[in-house]
Amino acid sequence: MEHEVHHHEGHSDDPGGQRVGILAAVISLFLAMVTIQAVRLQTDAVIVRNEATDQWSFYQAKKLKSHTLELGMDLLAAMPQSEKTSAAVERYRKDIARYAEESKEIQREAQEREIAFHRTERQGTRFDFGEGLLELALVLCSLYFVSKKRLFPVIGVVAAIAGIIAAVTGLLIH
């Protein structure tokens, strides 16, 4: 007994499945773009955080130098006054004033980097959330192939739109 096998090349038994497959491919494209941007923002956040930490360390070093000079001035004040001690005290005063000015600028730069870090973190959070929603959308669309229920890709489209919106709002954070 022979059985004939019929192949329907180019024809699908489920035209809805083709549409869902294309939808899944489009969602995957958006997922890839959002994931790339999320990773970039995470990297940027680490870099900016390190820059801020470096600036704060530099600020502390300037403050420590200034405090050391103040201590030196106190020690010189306890010594018998001479031309040499007076010159050293004057030099220390000028250095303390210079460190105070430099510290203000370094502190301002550190604060700006902290603000940039928090902005980048907020953007990254939006992209991470969008990424999660797009992944959910992809899974929901995939469930169509198991269940043949159109509800899954419909909910998937809603999740994908929400994910894209979440990611786009990350771009709007300034």
N, C-alpha and C positions, 0 to 999 in steps of 0.2 A: 504494500500500500504506500503510495507516494503522497506526500503533503506538499502543497504549493505554498510558497512563502511569497507574499506580496509586499513589496517595498514601495512606499509612497515618497519618492524623493521630492523634496521641495514642498511637500504638503504636510501640514501638521494636523494632528487630530484635535489639537487644542489651540485655536488661534488666540485665545485669551492668554495662554501661556507665553506666546511669543511677545505679546504686549507687556506682560509682567517681566519677562526676561530683559526686554529693552529698558523698561523702567528701572530694573535692578542695576543695569549697566550705567544708566544716567546717575542714579543715586551713588553708585560706586565712584563715579567721576567726581561728584561733589564731595564725597567722603575723602577721597585722596587729596583734593585741594585743601579742605579744612584741616585734615590731619597734618599736612605739610606746614601750614601756617601755625597750627597749635605747637608743633615741635619747635619751629623758629622762635615763637614767642617765649617758650620755656627756656630756650637757650639764651635769648636776649635778656630775660629776667635774671638768669644766673650771672651773666656778664655785668649787668647794671648793678646788681646787688654787690658783686665783688668790687666794682669801682666805688660804690658808696662806702663799703667797709674800708677800702684803702684810703679814701679821703678822710674818714673818721679817725683812722690810725694816724694819718699825717697831722690832723688837727690835734690829737692827743700829744703827739711828739712836740709840736710847737708849744703847746701849753706846758708840757714838762720842762722844756728848755727855759721858758719864761719863769716858771716857778724856781728852777735851779738858779737863775740869775737873781731872783728876789732873795733867795737864801744867801747867795754870795754877798748881796748888798747888806743884808742883816749882819753877816759875819764881819764885813768891812766896817760897819758902823760901830762894832764892839772894839775895833782896833784903834790905836792912837792915830789921829788924823794926820795925813801928810799929803804932799802933792801927788804922790803915787796912788794912794788910796782914793783921793778925790777924783783923779782921772779914771780910775777903775770904776768907781760908782757912777760917774757920768756916762761911761761907755756902756755899763750895764743898763742904765735907764734908757738909753737910745735903743739898745737891743730889745729890751722889754717892750718898748713902744712899737718897734718894727714887728716883733712876734705877735703882738696884739692885732695889728693891722693884717698881717698875713693869716692869722687864725680866723679872722672874720671872713676873709675871702674863701679860705678852705672850708669853713663851716657852711657858707652859702652854697658852694659847689657840692658838698656832701648832701645837703638838704635837697638840692635840685635832683641829684641822682636817686635819692630816696623817693621823691615824687615820681620820677620816671619809672622806678622799680614797681611802685604800687599801680601805676597806670598799665604797665606791661602785664602785671599779674592779673588785673581785672580783664584785660583783653584776652589773655590766655585762658582764663576761666570761661569766658564766653565761647571761645573756640573749642575748648574741651567739652563743654555742654553740647554745643552744636555737633561735635564729632560723635558724642554718645547717642544723640537723637538720630543722626544719619545711620549709625550702625544698627540701631533699633529698626529703622525703616527698612534697611537691607534684610534683616532677619525676618521681619514681617512679610516682606515681598517673597522671600524664599519659602515661607510657610504655605503659600499658595500652591506650590508644586506638590506638597504633601497632602494638603487638604482639599484643594480645588475650590476653596471658598474665597470669593472675591472680597470679602470683608478685610482680609489680611493686607492685600496691596492698597486698599483704600486707606486703612489706618496707617500703613507705611508711607503713603504720600503725605498724609497729615504730619507724621513725625519728621519726614524729610523737609517739608516746608518749614516746620518749627526749627529744625536744626540749621537750615540755611539762614533763617532770620536771626537766630542766636549768634551765628558766626558773623553775619553782617553787622550786628550791633556792636560786636567787638571792634570792628574797624572804626566805628563812630566815637569810641572813647578817646578823649584827648586830655 
